Structure formats: C-alpha cells, structure tokens
Amino acid sequence: MIETMKISVLGWAVRSWNDRDGSLCGSLWVIVASLFVLAVALLEGCSGPSRANPVDSSLARESLKTALDHWKKGEDPKSLASSSTPIVARDFDWDSGAKLLDYQILGENAEDTNLRVQAKITLSQDGKKKSVEKKASYVVGTSPSVTVFRDVMRH
C-alpha cells in the first residue's frame, strides 16, 4: 500500500487525514489532557487568600521596651539578635550614634500583623550637651520573627 503524504504549512510531511490510524490523535489528546491537569493542580494552590499570623501585642510591647532599654544602655542593636528572644531592631537615630537618654510610650494600635507604637524619645547626639525630644513611631512585628523598626513615614 502506498501512503499519500501532504506538505503542511510549515513544510512538514504529514499523512493524509483519511490514511491516519488514530495513534497520533490519541497521543495528542493525552498530552492536552496532561497539560490541563497540570494547570489545574498549579492554580489550585493560588486560589485562597492566605492570612498572616496576628500580632502578639504583649510580646510586641515587651520587645519594644527591651530594644529601647538596650539602646538606653548604649548597646549595639545587632546584639539583640542573640538575646533569649532574638529581635531585629532598626532606628536611624540609633544607627547614626545618638544616645537614648529616656523614652515614654504614648500609645499603641494593633494593625493585623504589627503593633504600631508612638513614643517620646529623648536623645543626645555625640559631643552635644543639649538633649533633644522627639516623637517617634515604631512598627513591631512578632511573626515569623520579632522585629522593631522605626517608622520613618510617621512621627
């Protein structure tokens, strides 16, 4: 038997539709079905909104006080990472070498995964005898790790 071949648009030689035995068509459907199942499986994981853990307000409050007391003693913020409850702390005044003379917590507000705390801080810059009072806002998180960051967008 002589098979008839046609040239496709891309220049490939293909069998005439009438001469096919169905094996290529069956293979194509298996590939399409497999790709469909894979796409559904991948998209299934993206379907629901995930929620972060809510803030532990008491831990956040204590962590801020620990960080500020640490600063007040003149210690480096990086050493908080090796404490019993590791804390990552960042404050641009602390990083620039300012000394914390005193602080007062003014208020707090729990917002989902963070505790926002307003404080009044009294600072002394290197070589200056005059102290400066500032209002500062801190963002404290407790999950997955404890973080204390000065919020530069709020005073």
C-alpha positions in Angstrom: 0.0 0.0 0.0 1.3 3.4 -0.9 0.6 6.2 1.7 -0.1 9.6 0.4 1.8 12.4 2.1 0.9 16.1 2.0 3.2 19.0 2.9 1.9 21.1 5.8 2.0 24.9 6.1 5.3 24.6 8.0 6.8 22.3 5.3 6.4 19.1 7.3 5.3 16.0 5.6 2.1 14.7 7.2 -0.2 11.8 6.4 -3.5 12.5 4.8 -6.4 12.6 7.3 -8.0 9.7 5.6 -4.9 7.5 5.9 -4.3 8.0 9.7 -4.7 5.2 12.1 -5.5 7.4 15.1 -2.3 6.9 17.1 -1.1 10.5 16.7 -4.5 11.9 17.5 -4.6 9.7 20.7 -1.2 10.9 21.7 -2.1 14.5 21.2 -5.2 14.1 23.4 -3.1 12.5 26.2 -0.7 15.5 26.0 -3.5 18.1 26.1 -5.2 16.3 29.0 -2.0 16.1 30.9 -1.3 19.8 30.5 -4.8 20.6 31.6 -4.5 18.5 34.8 -1.1 20.1 35.5 -2.5 23.6 35.0 -5.4 22.9 37.4 -3.1 21.5 40.0 -0.8 24.5 39.9 -3.6 27.0 40.0 -5.3 25.2 42.9 -2.6 26.4 45.3 -3.2 30.0 44.3 -6.9 30.0 44.9 -7.4 31.2 48.5 -6.1 34.2 50.3 -3.6 33.5 52.9 -3.6 35.4 56.2 -0.5 36.2 58.2 -0.4 35.5 61.9 -1.9 38.3 64.0 0.5 40.3 66.2 1.1 39.1 69.8 0.6 42.5 71.4 2.2 41.7 74.8 5.3 40.2 73.1 5.5 43.2 70.8 5.2 45.7 73.6 7.9 43.9 75.7 10.2 43.6 72.6 10.0 47.3 72.0 10.8 48.0 75.7 13.7 45.5 75.5 15.1 47.2 72.4 14.7 50.8 73.8 16.3 49.7 77.1 19.1 48.1 75.2 19.7 51.4 73.3 19.5 53.4 76.5 22.3 51.2 78.0 24.5 52.2 74.9 24.5 48.7 73.4 24.5 47.8 69.7 21.2 46.9 68.0 22.8 43.9 66.3 23.4 42.2 69.7 19.7 41.9 70.2 19.7 39.1 67.6 21.5 36.8 70.1 19.2 37.5 73.1 16.8 34.9 74.5 14.1 36.2 72.2 16.0 37.3 69.1 15.0 40.8 67.9 15.9 42.6 64.7 15.9 46.3 65.6 16.4 49.3 63.3 16.2 53.0 64.3 18.0 55.6 62.2 18.9 57.7 65.2 20.3 54.7 67.0 22.2 53.7 63.8 23.7 57.2 63.5 25.2 57.0 67.0 22.6 59.1 69.0 22.3 58.1 72.7 18.9 57.4 74.1 18.6 59.2 77.4 14.9 58.4 78.1 11.7 57.2 76.4 8.0 57.2 77.2 5.3 55.1 75.5 2.5 57.4 74.4 0.1 54.9 72.7 -0.3 51.8 70.6 -2.5 50.4 67.9 -2.6 46.8 66.8 -2.9 46.5 63.0 -3.2 42.9 61.7 0.4 41.6 61.8 2.0 44.7 63.5 1.8 46.8 66.6 2.3 50.5 65.9 3.6 52.3 69.0 4.0 56.0 69.5 6.8 57.1 71.8 8.5 60.2 73.0 12.3 59.8 73.0 15.0 62.0 74.5 18.3 61.9 72.6 21.8 63.2 73.0 24.0 63.4 69.9 27.7 62.8 70.1 29.5 65.8 71.5 26.4 67.8 72.2 25.3 68.5 75.8 21.8 69.6 74.9 19.2 66.9 74.7 16.5 66.7 72.0 13.0 65.4 72.5 11.3 63.7 69.5 8.1 61.9 68.9 8.8 58.5 67.3 6.6 55.8 65.8 7.7 52.2 65.8 6.3 49.2 63.9 6.7 46.0 65.9 6.1 42.5 64.4 6.1 39.1 66.1 5.7 36.6 63.3 7.7 34.9 61.9 10.3 36.8 63.8 10.3 39.7 66.3 11.1 43.0 64.6 11.3 46.6 65.9 11.5 49.2 63.2 11.3 53.0 63.4 8.5 54.1 61.1 10.1 56.9 59.0 6.8 57.9 57.4 5.2 58.8 60.7 6.5 61.0 63.6 
